[in-house]
Amino acid sequence: MNLALESAVKALGTQEALAAALGIRSPSISEWRKRGNVPVERCVAIEQATNGAVTRYELRPDIFGPAPAKEGEAA
């Protein structure tokens, strides 16, 4: 289970709402949930759809690595 994907669904209310925000069909998200990962090409769109509540770094740390330190935070 990808907890970040679950957070994205929760942020938008439903799987259908997330799918609509991404311009895809809901069964695609069902497949991601089964596989446990989000296609790399969808990560930035999810980050934007959730207004940054769920980041590409959370969705695919294997690809994007750790989130960069925010200004004022220790690295």
N, C-alpha and C positions, 0 to 999 in steps of 0.2 A: 504494500500500500504506500502510495506517495502522499505523505501528510500535507505537503505544500499544495498538491492538486486538490485535496479535500478542503484545504483552507480557501482556495480560489473559488470552489463551488459554494462554500458557505458565505464567502464575501459577497457573491452575487445573488445568493438566495437559493438557486436551484441549478442543477446540471443544465437544464434547458436554457436558463438565462445566460450561463457562461458560454454555451454553444452559440447562442444568438449573438452575443458580444463578439465572438470570434468569427462569425459568419460561416459556421459549420453546423453539421447535424449532431444532435445529442448522442447517437450511437458511437460517434468517434470518441467522445469523452469516455463512454463506457469501456471502449477498447483500451484507452490509456489507463483507466483504473485497473483493468484486468492485468495489463502488462506491468504496471507499476512505474511507468515513466511517461513523460510528455515528449512529443517530438520536439527536437531542438528548435525547429522553425516556428513553433507556436509559443515559445517561452516569453519572448518580448511582448507579444500581443496579450498574453495573460497578465503580465506585469502591468501593462497599460490599462487593461480592462478592470483590474483591481485597484487602480490608482496607486500602485506600488505596495499595496498591502502584502502581496505575494510576489517575490522577485524571481528573476531568472536564476539567480544564484541558489535560491531555495529549491526551485523546480528541478534544476539539473546541475548540481555541484560538480558532477563528473565532467561536465563540459565547460562550465563558466567559472569553476573554482569558488573560493570563498568570496563573500561580499566584500567590496572595498570598504575600508574604514570611512566613516562619516567625518566630516570636518569637525575637528575638536576632539575626536576620539583617538585613543592610543591605538597604534597599529598592532 
